[in-house]
Amino acid sequence: MNYSKEDSIAALATAAGKSAIAVIRLSGKNAFQIINKIFKTNSKSSQQIKYGYIVDGTEKKDEVICSFFKKPHTYTGENLVEISVHGNPIIINEVLNLLYKNGARSAQPGEFTYRAFLNGKKDLAEAEAVCDLITSKTNASIKAALNNIEGLFSSKVKTIKNNLTNLIAFMEANLDHPDIVFLSCEEKLLRLDSYIKDIQNLLKTYKTSKILQNGIKVVIIGKPNVGKSSLLNTIIGKNKAIVTNIAGTTTDVIEETINYKGIPLTIIDTAGIRGHNKNLIELLGQKKTKETIKTADILLWMFDGSINLDQNDLKIATFLKASKLTVRIIAVLNKTDLPLKLSIDSALDINQLTSTIIKISTKNETGIFNLLNEITKVAGFSDFVNDRFMINSRHSILLQNALNSLIKTREILDTKDADEIAHFEIVNAQTALNEILGINTNQDILDTIFSTFCIGK
């Protein structure tokens, strides 16, 4: 990636395509000189927001508003201009080409935020949250990403890091002056226990963060005519899947994503699994069902509560056992509006596979919220709280590395007199926390992170 800080960069900051207004960003030490070559205005020079025209020589290209932001109080920490042009792709391209012609270059993906990181406007965890904010799927994930941008997660990491710095200073003093006890072994262990607990608490957030970022993939399975398609339609509030009394109506995978309590739930309806079928299309649908099952976060195994178990239910049980899935399975007892005949409790094979039983009626739309609440509970997601923040896989790995080093440090101090080895491990823990914040982080890692951003951010 060409992330040269010396260049002035420009890019479209709003979505491509036709719109009423589009915003073009220009950042760099020469940003003001570049824009002044192509922007003509009668506004006072002291005004931050100026009205005028983008011109190419004497030819007007567009009527625009330019907002001027002087360093260091800008998003990037550099001189920054935001040009509000009319959202015609032809106009946008002409303005961008004029900027490139007069000294700017096209920005790389995430380069504006990368410059904010380089110029100390954001640490790396805060910068990563910008991308999370853009790709958030629910209000809950937006709030969590905003909390990261505002430094909630970073502040917790910095507190632990600063505490480790203080402990390292005492340990180095002990190594330099072994005849003086600056901090007793008991005090070191007490501090380590506190820092270990702090990191463990941060790691607990990772599971919730993954759910906020990626959502929960819920696959509905069962034999034909137990109400799988009806359940999908009831949850999403519209008739997306065809429902008939004919067994085997669904022959493909049908999915829809909803927002439930701030969680993106992707509900997937599948073809019913049964034996003794010679319909090629239905057989292909069943094959696809079995493939989809392996990608699920949670399985909803549906049963018709108005009839007893049959060979098709047992066939599914055999398949699930043979698949050795680690995914949680919720048994869903449908058609409770009819006299109940089925007792799953007496079916040992099914009981061993399922974690809980929820009774519903898709016809009367009862028990649906109980089912959705159980899904979020099984997934390990509690109700949204305002101080939630995001931890991504990179953070999780580095936090785990720091935790492992601190646990080793504690074991060393608790069992033997080896301050030098303990010091080495605690410095490793601090290094891992530094990487979360972007301190001394490898350039390849930075390039990888910012390359996932959209151009213009």
N, C-alpha and C positions, 0 to 999 in steps of 0.2 A: 504494500500500500504506500502511496506517495503522500505522507503526512508532513510535508515540509511546512514548518511554522512561519517561514519567511514570506511565503506567498500570500496574496490576498485571494480569497476564495468566494465563489458565488454559486447559488443553487436555488431552485424553486423549493420553498418551504411548505407550501400547501399541496394538496393532492393534484395530480395531473388530470387534465381534462377541462372541459368548459365549465366556467363558474362566473358568478358576478364579479368576484375579486380574487386575485391570486397574489401571494406575497413572495417576493424574491429576497433572499438574504445575501448580504455582502459583508465580509469580515476580513480584517487585516490592517496592518499598519498604514497601508496606502488606500484604504477604503474610501475615505472622504475625497481624496484627490481623484480617484477613478470615477466616482459618481458625479463629481462636479464637472467632468468633461462631457457628460451626456444629459445632465439634468439642468433645465433652465427654469428659474423661478423668480418671482417678484417679492417673495416672502422675506422678512427681515433675517439677517444672518444669525441673529441670536435665537431664533425660533428653533425648537427641537423638531417640530412637525411642519413640513413645508409642502405647499401645493405648487404644482408646475407641470412641465412636460419633459418626457424623454425624447431626445432629439438625436438624429444622425446628421451632423452638419447643420444645415438649415431646415431639414425635413423633420416634422413632428411625427413621432411614432406612437405615443400614447399620452393621455392625461393621467397623472399619477399623484400619489401622496408619498413623500419620503420621510421616514422617521430616522433621526440621527441620534446615535447613542455613543457617548465618548467613553473611552477606556479610563479607568479599569472597571467602571460600574456598568458592565454589560454582561450579556449571557456568556460570551466567549472570553471576556477579559480584554478584548481588543476593540478598536474602533469598529462600530457595527452600523450598517444601514439596512433598514427594511423598506422595500419598495412595494407599495400596493398598486398593482396594475390591474387592468381589466382582464378577466380570466379567459381570454381567447388564446388557445395554444399558439397561434401564429404570433400574437403580440408578445407572449411570454418568451418564445424562442428568439424573437428579434431583440428584446431587451437583454436577455442573457448573452447573446452573441456580441452585443455592443459592450457589455461589461468585459467579456473575454478579450475582445479586440483592444480594449483600453487598459489592459494590465492585470485583470483578474484571471483566475483559472477555475475550471469546474471543481466543485468540492467533491471529495470522496465520501462514501457512506459514513455517517456519524462524525464527520470531521469538525463540525461546529462544536459538538459536545466534547470531542477529543481536545479541542483547544481550550474549552472551559476547564477540563481536567488538567491540562498542562499549565494553565495560568492560575491554578489554585482556586478556581471558582467552585469546583466540585471535587470530592475525592472519587475514587473509582466506583465504589458501591453506590454513591449518589448518581454518578453518571450512568451506570447500568440501569438504574431505575427509570431513567428517561425513556428507554426502549420499552421497559415493562409497562409504563404508563400508556404509551401509544398502542400497545398490543393488548391492553386489558380488556376483558370481555364483560365485566360486571362492575357495578358501583363499588362493591367490596374490594375488588382487586385494584380499582383506580385509587381508592383511599389508601390501601396498603402501599401502592407504588409512590403516591404523593408523600406518605410518611417517610419512605426511604429517601426521596429527593430532598426532603427537609432535614435529613440526617438522623432520623430516629434509630435506625439500625447501626449506622456508623458511630453514633455517640456511644452505644453500648460496647462496640468493638474497641473504640478508643479508650474507654474507661478501663477495660481489662488490659489492654496494651500498656497503658500508663502505669497500672498497678504492677505489671510484670517488669517494666523499666525500673521501678523503684526497688523491687525485689532483687533484680539483677545487680543493681548498684550495691546493695548490702552484701550480696554473695561475692562480688568482685572485691569489695573492701576486705571481706574475710579471707579471700585468697591472697591478697597483697599483704595483709597483716594477720597471720594465723594466730598470733598471741592475743588478739583482741576479739571479743565476741560482740559483733555489731548487732546480730540478730540470732537468737537461740534457735536450735533445731525445731523445738516445739512451735515457736512463732512462725517459722518458715512453713511448717506443715499446716498450721491453721490458715495461713494466707493461701496456700496452694489449694486447700479444700474449698475455700471460698471462690477462687478463680475457676476451679474445675466445675463447680456447681453453676457458675454464671455461664460458662460455655455450653454445658449440658442443657440449660434452659433455652439458649439460643438455638441449639440443634433441634429441640422439640418443635420449633416453629417451621422447620423445613417441610414437614409433611403437609401442613396447612398451606404453606406457600405454593407447593406443587399443585394442590387442588385449586387454589385461586388462579394460578397461571394456566394450568392445562385442563382444569375441570375434571369431572368424573365420567368415565365411559361405562354406561349401564346397559347391559345386553339382556333382553328378555328372551327366555327359552321355554320350551315345553312342547308337548305333543300338539297336533292340530286341534283347533276349535276349543282351546281353553280360555281364549280371550286376550291373546298377546297383542293383536292389532288394536283391539278395543282399548286396551290399557294405554298403548302409545297415543291413540287419539284423545283419550280422556286427559292424560297428563299435559299434552301440548295444546289442548283446547281447540282442535280442529280435525277434520277427517282427512288425514294424510294417507293412512293405510286403508285398503279396501276390506270391509267386514261383511262376510256372508255366513250362512249356515253350512256352506260346503267346505268340508275338510280340505286343507292344503291350498287355500286361496292365496296365501302369501308364499311367493316362490323366490323372493329376493330379499336382500337386506335393506331396510328402510330406517333412516335415522333423522333425528331432529334435536337441536340443542335449545334448552330453556335456561332461564336464570331463576334459580331457586335459592332464596336467602343469600344472594351474592355469589352463589356457586354456579359455574356453567355445567349443567347436567346434559350430557349427550345420551339420549334414550334411543336404543336400537331395537327394532322389531325384526325378528328372524323367522325363517320358514320352520314350520313344525317338524319335529323329528318323529318318525314312526317306521315300523317295519312293513314288509310285504307290499311294497309299492313299485309299480313298473313305469310310472310316469317319469320320463327322462327329465323334464323341466323341474318337477318337484324334487327329484333325486339330486339334481345340481344345486337346487336351493338348500337342501339339507346339508350338502357338502360345504356350501358357503357358510351356513350356520355354524358348523363345527369349527371352521377356520376363524370366524368372528369371535366365538367363545374364548379363544386363546388370547384375544387382544383386550378383553374386558377388565375393568377395575372391580366391578361388582356384577354378579349374575342374579337376575330375577327368574327363579324357576317357578313357572306358573302351573297350577293344577285346577281342574274343574271340581269344585267342592261338592257338586250335586251328584257326582258318580264316584264309584270306587276306583282305586288304582288299577291299571291294566298293564299289559306287557309293554306298551309304548313308554309308560312312565319308568318301568324297570330298565328298558333299553337305554333311556337317557341316563339313568343312575349308573349303569355299567360303563357307558361312554365317559362320564365325568370321573368315575373312579380310575379308569384306565388312563385318562389324560393327566392325572396327578397334578391338578391345578392348585395353585396357592391362593387363587382369588376367593373372596368371601361370597357365599351363596345365600340369598334370602329366598325362602319358600313363600310364594304368594298364592293364597287360597282364594280363588275367584268364584263368582256366582253364589255369594252368600245370601242373595235375595231369594234363593231357592232352598228347599229343605237340605240340610247338611248331611251328607252320607260319608264323606271322606274323612278318615282320621290318619293324618300323617304321623302322629305320635307312635302309632303301632307299626309303622314301616321303618324298620331298623336301618336299611340301606340308605333311605332318603334322610332320615334323622342324622345319620353320621356325616352327611355331606353339607347340610344346611346349618346356618348359625342362628336363625330365628324364623318364626312363622308370622306373616301378616295376613289378616283376612280382609278382603275387599269385595266390592261389587261394582264392576265397570258400568253395569246397567243403571244402577242407582247413584253411581259416583260416590260411594261411601268407602272410607278407609284409605283414600288416595293420599291425603296429607300425612296419615300415619306411616304410609309406605315411604313417601319422600323423606320424612324425618328420619326414618330408620336407615335409609340410604346414606344420608349425611352422617348419621351416628356411626354406622359401620365403616364409613370412609375415614373416620377420625376427625371430623370437622365440627367444631362447636359453633355456636351463634357468633356472628360478627361483632368484633369490638373495635373501637376507634383507634386504639393504639397498636393495631396489628401492622406488621411490616413484612417485606419480602426477603426470603433467603433463597438464592438460586443454587444450582448444583455446584458451581465453582466455590461459592461461600461455604457450602456444606462440607466439601472435601477439605478445604483449608481449616475450617473450625474443627473438624475431626482430627486433622494432623496436629493442630495446637493442643487439643484435648489429650491425644495419645502422648505427646511430649510431656505435658504436665503430669499425667499419671505416672510416666516413667520417672520423672523428677521426684515425685513423691515417694515412689518405691525405693529409689536410690537413697534418699535422705532418711527414710524410715528404717532401712536395713543395714546401711553401711556408711562409713565416713568417706564419701567420694564427692566432695564439693565441685571438683573440676568437671566430672561427668554430668552432675546435676546442672551445673551452669550451662554446659553445652546443650542439654535438652531444653532448658527454659528459654535459651536464646532461639532455638528452633521454633518454639511455640510463638515467640514474639515475631519471628520472621513470617510465619504463616498468617498472623493477624495483619502484619504490614502489607502482605500481598492482597488481602481483602480490600484494603484502603488504597491500593495502588502505589505503595511506597516500594521503590526498587523492584518493580514488576517487570518481567521480561517483555521486550518489545513485541515479540511474536504473540504473546498473550494479549497485549493491548490491541494489536492489529486484528486479532480474531474477534475480540469483544466488540470493537467499534464497527467492524465490517458487517455485523448483523443489523446495524441501524439502517434506517432509510436515508437516502440522500436528502440533504436539506436540514437534517437534525443534528 
